[in-house]
């Protein structure tokens, strides 16, 4: 629980840095933000390979993952190890409230091939944990929060490769 809270806070800070870098056209700041995010992703596993994008998404989401067209991409990244792949995506919306996004994602992830396995709502951040029935090795969690006028959606997902334990 504490690790989850710390990860969410770190993701929010990193996405803020990424968002600030996207607002500027200075390539040096964008590259610095990418390095920061990449270093965070591989800090616990020295054998991981990471791809970080501030503009544009890594093409790693399952093709049937529900995508909300009103959301603007903040950034995306993945790390690969021999046993798993970890994905992190961040989106924002100034047109929709976090409660509306939570309701939409909750309904989308409760329909085949998805299955919601937990949906705790806490003050400030709502969580939706889910699995993909078509690919049981893929599981994820959405974290949805309202930050002033912006709704922020963070996806953290893991796919365990055959024979891996996901650790």
VENNORFEN-V531081 format. One record per pair of residues at least 4 apart in sequence whose ideal C-beta (glycine too) atoms are under 7 Angstrom apart, sorted by sequence separation. I is the first residue (numbers start at 0). GAP is how many residues later the second one is. D is the distance in Angstrom with one decimal. If there is no record, write none. Layout:
[[I,GAP,D] [I,GAP,D]]
//
This chain:
[[0,4,6.6] [1,4,6.2] [2,4,6.1] [3,4,6.4] [4,4,6.4] [5,4,6.2] [6,4,6.1] [7,4,6.3] [8,4,6.5] [9,4,6.1] [10,4,6.0] [11,4,6.3] [12,4,6.6] [13,4,6.2] [14,4,6.0] [15,4,6.3] [16,4,6.4] [17,4,6.4] [18,4,6.7] [25,4,6.9] [26,4,6.1] [27,4,6.3] [28,4,6.5] [29,4,6.5] [30,4,6.4] [31,4,6.5] [32,4,6.3] [33,4,6.0] [34,4,6.1] [35,4,6.5] [36,4,6.5] [37,4,6.5] [38,4,6.1] [52,4,6.5] [60,4,4.4] [95,4,4.8] [97,4,6.1] [98,4,6.5] [99,4,6.4] [100,4,6.1] [101,4,5.9] [102,4,6.5] [103,4,6.3] [104,4,5.8] [105,4,6.2] [109,4,6.9] [159,4,4.7] [23,5,5.4] [52,5,5.7] [79,5,5.2] [95,5,5.5] [108,5,4.4] [120,5,4.7] [130,5,6.6] [145,5,5.5] [146,5,5.3] [159,5,6.9] [41,6,4.3] [109,6,5.0] [131,6,4.3] [159,6,4.0] [40,7,6.9] [50,7,5.5] [77,7,5.8] [78,7,4.9] [108,7,5.2] [119,7,5.1] [143,7,6.9] [144,7,5.2] [20,8,4.8] [41,8,5.1] [77,8,6.4] [92,8,6.7] [118,8,6.7] [130,8,4.9] [157,8,5.8] [20,9,4.6] [40,9,4.7] [77,9,4.8] [117,9,6.9] [118,9,5.0] [129,9,7.0] [143,9,5.2] [105,10,6.8] [129,10,5.8] [76,11,5.0] [117,11,4.0] [141,11,6.2] [142,11,4.5] [20,12,3.9] [37,12,4.7] [75,12,6.8] [115,12,6.2] [116,12,4.9] [128,12,4.8] [75,13,4.6] [105,13,6.1] [116,13,6.3] [127,13,6.8] [141,13,5.5] [37,14,4.5] [115,14,5.2] [116,14,5.9] [126,14,6.0] [127,14,4.5] [17,15,5.1] [36,15,4.9] [74,15,5.2] [114,15,6.3] [139,15,6.0] [140,15,5.3] [16,16,5.0] [56,16,5.8] [73,16,3.8] [113,16,5.4] [114,16,5.0] [126,16,5.8] [139,16,6.4] [73,17,6.0] [139,17,3.2] [33,18,4.6] [57,18,4.9] [59,18,5.1] [72,18,5.7] [73,18,5.6] [113,18,6.2] [114,18,5.8] [124,18,5.6] [125,18,4.7] [138,18,6.8] [16,19,6.3] [17,19,6.5] [56,19,4.6] [57,19,6.7] [71,19,6.4] [108,19,5.9] [112,19,5.8] [137,19,6.6] [138,19,6.0] [33,20,5.9] [57,20,5.2] [70,20,3.8] [71,20,5.5] [112,20,4.3] [124,20,4.7] [32,21,6.2] [53,21,4.9] [70,21,6.8] [71,21,6.9] [108,21,4.5] [111,21,6.5] [112,21,4.3] [123,21,6.0] [137,21,4.6] [13,22,6.7] [52,22,6.4] [70,22,5.1] [105,22,5.9] [136,22,5.4] [13,23,5.4] [52,23,5.1] [69,23,5.5] [104,23,5.7] [136,23,4.6] [29,24,5.5] [52,24,6.9] [101,24,4.6] [51,25,4.3] [59,25,6.9] [69,25,5.4] [13,26,6.3] [50,26,6.4] [60,26,7.0] [69,26,5.7] [49,27,6.3] [50,27,5.6] [59,27,5.4] [49,28,7.0] [97,28,6.9] [49,29,4.6] [9,30,6.8] [48,30,6.9] [47,31,4.2] [48,31,4.8] [21,32,5.7] [47,32,6.3] [56,32,6.8] [20,33,6.0] [21,33,6.6] [47,33,5.1] [67,33,6.8] [46,34,5.8] [46,35,7.0] [17,36,5.3] [40,36,5.6] [44,36,5.5] [67,36,6.5] [41,37,5.8] [104,37,5.6] [36,38,6.9] [40,38,4.6] [37,39,6.9] [65,39,6.7] [36,40,5.7] [65,42,3.7] [101,42,4.9] [65,43,6.8] [100,43,5.4] [97,46,5.1] [97,47,5.8] [97,48,3.9] [63,49,6.3] [96,49,6.4] [100,50,5.4] [100,52,6.0] [97,53,4.2] [96,54,5.9] [18,55,5.4] [93,55,5.6] [95,55,5.7] [17,56,5.6] [93,56,5.5] [17,57,4.1] [92,57,6.8] [91,58,5.0] [92,58,4.6] [14,59,5.0] [91,59,6.7] [14,60,6.4] [91,60,5.4] [89,62,7.0] [90,62,4.6] [89,64,5.2] [88,66,4.3] [87,67,7.0] [86,68,6.8] [87,68,5.5] [61,70,5.8] [86,70,4.5] [85,72,5.2] [61,73,6.4] [83,74,5.7] [84,74,4.7] [14,75,4.3] [83,75,6.3] [61,76,6.2] [83,76,4.9] [10,77,6.9] [82,77,6.5] [83,77,6.1] [82,78,5.7] [83,80,5.2] [82,81,2.7] [70,82,6.3] [82,82,6.3] [83,82,4.9] [82,83,6.6] [7,117,6.2] [7,135,5.5] [14,137,6.9] [14,139,7.0] [10,143,5.2]]
//
